Amino acid sequence: MYIVLSKLIIMQRRSFLRNSGLTLAGLALLNQSSLASFLFDPAWKIKMLTDDIGIFTEKGGTIAFLLTKKGMVVVDSQFPDTAGHLIEELKKKNKKPFKFLINTHHHGDHTGGNIAFKDMAEHVVAHVNSKANQLRVAGEQKLSADKFHIPDITFGEEGWSAKVHKETIKAHYFGAGHTNGDSLIHFEKGNIVHMGDLVFNRRHPYIDKASGANIANWIILLDKAIATFDKNTQFVCGHAAEGYDVLLKAEDLKAFGNYLGNVLKFTESEIRSGKTKEEILKAKEIPGSPEWKGSGIERPLGAAYTELAVK
């Protein structure tokens, strides 16, 4: 019995056990109803931000969605299994078709679930560079056609917009950042912007130089985002450190921009002092950005080194 319980806990409550220190011996003390609730409460979460706009979290990048009398819109798709959970839950809330699936960028934790929407979403939308990156990665990984689903609507510098019932959805493109194909998706009436992976809330980011990422321009585009939207805009990010939210305000965008600036400043200083890449990657913190801590510091430092030292 303990083996079965252990497998279930690992699948559905790994983080709970880590945070609470609950053990299998402790589980034996739970009454039957408490045990059932613990084991079978779904790992995914849905949070409504307005009457018709919400977010879905399970694993991978945060998903946003819109429910209307004319149809549904989904931003990002995580993975096939988690996208299935989302679809099942949204269909309980709304019987209308999926009008648009929008990808903020091409990474698999944001587009892997696209395939679950095949023959279901009327259109898949993304920046032209995001589609190109998705096709490139699919080729590199030798994925068969039944493993991925690419956009049929793409846009460039001009962005893209569509109206679904009373809501207008607008995709903004401010240039390279996390990749060269990152879009900001604005639900204008709800005044909610999905930033994709253009903000990692107090978490060291992955910076995809192979897909055209540019830290210097990333800082500029965050300033553009702050200037484009207003003080009441609510921002959604793809990932946050433990204990931090994926729901942000403009000051969080500014803080992340400052962090990226500090990454470049620190790396440049270390290069000028004669340190090697390997020595730089051993740093334990980014000076001036103490809130960004934990594992993964080598990711931004490595990307910054490439951007500054490799011409």
C-alpha positions in Angstrom: 0.0 0.0 0.0 2.8 2.4 0.8 4.3 1.9 -2.7 1.0 2.8 -4.3 0.6 5.8 -2.1 4.1 6.9 -2.8 3.6 6.8 -6.6 0.4 8.8 -6.3 2.0 11.4 -4.1 5.0 11.8 -6.4 2.7 12.4 -9.3 0.2 14.8 -7.7 1.7 16.2 -4.5 5.5 16.3 -4.9 5.6 20.0 -4.1 3.2 19.6 -1.2 5.4 17.0 0.5 8.5 19.1 -0.1 6.9 22.1 1.5 5.0 20.5 4.3 7.3 17.7 5.3 4.3 15.3 5.3 5.5 11.6 5.3 3.8 8.3 4.5 3.6 7.7 8.3 1.8 10.9 8.6 -0.6 9.9 5.8 -1.6 6.9 7.9 -3.0 9.3 10.5 -5.3 11.0 8.0 -9.0 10.0 8.1 -10.4 8.5 5.0 -12.0 11.6 3.6 -8.9 13.7 4.2 -6.8 11.1 2.4 -9.1 11.0 -0.6 -9.0 14.8 -0.8 -5.2 14.8 -0.6 -4.7 12.2 -3.2 -7.3 13.2 -5.8 -7.5 16.9 -5.6 -6.3 17.9 -9.1 -2.8 19.3 -9.5 -4.0 22.0 -11.9 -5.5 25.2 -10.7 -7.9 27.7 -12.4 -8.2 31.3 -11.2 -10.7 33.7 -12.7 -9.3 37.3 -13.0 -12.5 38.8 -14.3 -15.9 37.3 -15.1 -14.6 35.9 -18.4 -10.8 35.9 -18.3 -8.8 33.4 -16.2 -5.5 31.6 -15.9 -4.7 27.9 -15.7 -1.5 26.5 -14.0 -0.3 23.0 -13.8 3.2 22.4 -15.4 4.9 24.6 -17.9 4.1 28.1 -18.7 0.9 29.8 -17.4 -2.1 29.6 -19.7 -4.6 32.5 -20.0 -8.1 32.0 -21.4 -11.2 34.0 -22.4 -14.8 32.7 -22.2 -17.5 34.4 -24.3 -20.9 33.8 -25.8 -19.3 33.7 -29.2 -16.4 31.4 -28.4 -13.2 30.8 -26.4 -9.6 32.1 -26.7 -6.6 30.4 -25.2 -3.1 31.8 -24.8 -0.4 29.1 -24.7 -1.0 25.4 -24.2 1.6 23.8 -22.0 1.8 20.0 -22.8 -0.6 17.6 -24.4 -1.8 16.1 -21.1 -2.2 19.4 -19.3 -3.9 20.9 -22.3 -6.3 18.1 -22.1 -7.1 19.0 -18.5 -7.7 22.6 -19.5 -9.9 21.7 -22.4 -12.0 19.4 -20.2 -12.5 22.1 -17.6 -13.3 24.9 -20.1 -15.9 22.8 -21.8 -17.6 22.5 -18.5 -17.8 26.3 -18.3 -18.5 27.1 -21.9 -20.0 25.1 -24.8 -18.8 27.5 -27.6 -15.9 26.6 -29.9 -12.3 27.6 -29.5 -11.9 30.6 -31.8 -8.1 31.2 -31.3 -5.2 29.5 -29.7 -2.4 32.1 -29.4 1.2 31.2 -28.7 3.4 33.8 -26.9 6.5 32.0 -28.2 7.6 28.6 -29.5 9.0 26.8 -26.4 7.5 23.3 -25.8 6.1 24.2 -22.3 4.0 26.8 -24.1 3.2 25.0 -27.4 3.5 21.3 -26.7 -0.2 21.2 -26.0 -1.1 22.8 -29.3 -1.7 19.3 -30.7 -4.6 18.8 -28.2 -6.4 21.7 -30.0 -6.0 20.2 -33.5 -9.4 20.1 -35.2 -10.7 22.0 -32.2 -9.3 25.5 -32.3 -10.3 27.4 -35.5 -7.0 29.2 -35.7 -3.5 29.0 -34.1 -1.8 32.4 -34.0 1.9 33.4 -33.3 4.6 35.7 -34.4 6.3 34.6 -37.6 9.6 34.0 -35.8 7.8 31.8 -33.3 6.4 29.6 -36.0 9.8 29.4 -37.7 11.4 28.4 -34.4 8.7 25.8 -33.7 9.3 24.2 -37.1 13.1 24.3 -36.7 12.9 22.6 -33.3 10.4 20.0 -34.6 12.9 19.2 -37.4 15.8 19.0 -35.0 13.9 16.6 -32.8 12.5 14.7 -35.7 9.0 15.0 -34.4 6.2 13.4 -36.5 3.3 15.5 -37.6 1.0 14.1 -34.9 3.3 15.5 -32.2 3.0 19.2 -32.9 0.6 21.7 -34.3 1.9 25.0 -35.9 0.2 28.4 -36.3 -1.9 29.1 -39.4 -2.0 32.8 -38.7 1.3 34.7 -38.3 2.2 38.4 -37.8 5.3 40.5 -37.8 6.2 44.0 -36.5 2.6 45.2 -37.0 1.2 42.8 -34.5 -2.3 41.2 -34.7 -5.8 41.8 -33.3 -9.2 40.2 -33.3 -12.5 40.8 -31.6 -14.4 37.9 -30.0 -17.8 39.1 -28.7 -17.1 42.1 -26.5 -13.4 41.6 -26.0 -10.6 42.7 -28.3 -7.4 40.6 -28.2 -4.2 42.3 -29.5 -0.8 40.8 -29.9 2.2 43.2 -29.6 5.7 42.5 -30.8 8.5 44.7 -29.4 11.5 42.8 -30.8 13.8 40.0 -29.4 13.9 39.2 -25.7 13.6 35.7 -24.3 13.6 34.6 -28.0 13.2 36.5 -31.2 9.5 35.6 -31.4 8.0 36.7 -28.1 4.5 38.4 -28.1 2.6 40.2 -25.5 -1.1 39.3 -25.6 -3.5 42.1 -24.4 -7.1 41.5 -23.5 -8.0 45.1 -24.0 -11.4 45.3 -22.2 -10.2 43.2 -19.3 -6.9 45.1 -19.4 -4.9 41.9 -18.8 -1.6 41.2 -20.6 0.0 37.8 -21.0 3.7 38.4 -21.1 4.7 34.8 -21.9 8.3 34.3 -20.8 9.2 38.0 -21.1 9.1 38.1 -17.3 10.3 35.5 -14.8 9.1 36.6 -11.5 12.0 36.4 -9.0 13.4 33.4 -10.9 16.5 33.2 -13.0 15.4 33.0 -16.6 16.2 30.8 -19.5 17.6 32.9 -22.3 17.4 31.2 -25.7 20.3 32.6 -27.6 19.9 29.8 -30.2 16.5 31.3 -31.0 17.6 34.9 -31.2 17.3 36.0 -27.6 18.7 39.5 -26.9 19.1 40.7 -23.3 19.8 44.3 -24.2 16.7 44.6 -26.3 14.7 42.6 -23.7 15.3 45.5 -21.3 14.1 48.0 -23.9 10.9 46.0 -24.7 10.0 45.8 -21.0 10.2 49.6 -20.9 8.0 49.7 -24.0 5.5 47.4 -22.3 5.3 49.6 -19.2 4.8 52.7 -21.5 2.2 50.9 -23.6 -0.2 49.8 -20.9 -1.6 51.7 -17.9 -1.2 51.7 -14.1 -4.2 49.4 -13.8 -3.0 46.7 -16.2 -2.6 43.3 -14.8 0.2 41.2 -16.2 0.5 37.4 -16.3 3.9 35.8 -16.6 4.9 32.3 -17.6 6.9 31.3 -14.6 7.6 32.5 -11.0 9.9 31.4 -8.2 8.4 29.4 -5.4 6.4 31.7 -3.1 5.9 34.3 -5.9 2.8 34.9 -8.1 2.5 34.7 -11.8 0.2 37.8 -11.6 2.2 41.0 -11.8 2.1 44.8 -11.8 4.1 47.2 -13.8 6.7 47.5 -11.0 7.4 43.8 -11.4 8.3 44.3 -15.0 10.5 47.2 -14.0 12.2 45.0 -11.4 12.9 42.3 -13.9 14.3 44.8 -16.4 16.6 46.1 -13.7 17.6 42.5 -12.9 18.5 41.9 -16.6 20.5 45.1 -16.6 22.4 44.0 -13.5 23.1 40.6 -15.2 24.7 42.4 -18.1 26.6 44.9 -15.9 28.0 42.2 -13.7 29.0 39.9 -16.6 30.7 42.8 -18.4 32.6 43.7 -15.3 33.8 40.2 -14.8 34.9 39.9 -18.4 36.9 43.1 -18.1 38.6 41.8 -14.9 39.9 38.9 -17.0 37.6 36.1 -15.7 36.8 33.2 -17.9 33.3 32.1 -18.7 33.6 29.1 -16.3 34.7 31.4 -13.5 31.8 33.8 -14.1 29.3 31.0 -14.0 30.3 30.1 -10.5 28.7 33.3 -9.2 26.2 32.8 -6.4 24.1 36.0 -6.9 23.6 38.9 -9.2 24.7 42.1 -7.5 21.9 44.6 -7.1 19.2 41.9 -7.5 19.0 39.9 -4.3 15.4 38.8 -4.9 16.6 36.6 -7.7 18.2 33.6 -6.0 18.2 29.9 -6.1 19.3 27.6 -8.8 19.7 28.5 -12.5 22.0 31.6 -12.2 24.3 30.1 -14.8 21.6 30.4 -17.5 21.4 34.2 -17.6 25.2 34.6 -17.0 26.0 32.2 -19.8 23.7 34.1 -22.2 25.1 37.4 -21.1 28.7 36.1 -21.7 27.7 35.0 -25.2 26.0 38.4 -25.9 29.0 40.5 -24.6 32.0 38.4 -25.5 31.2 36.5 -28.6 31.0 38.7 -31.7 
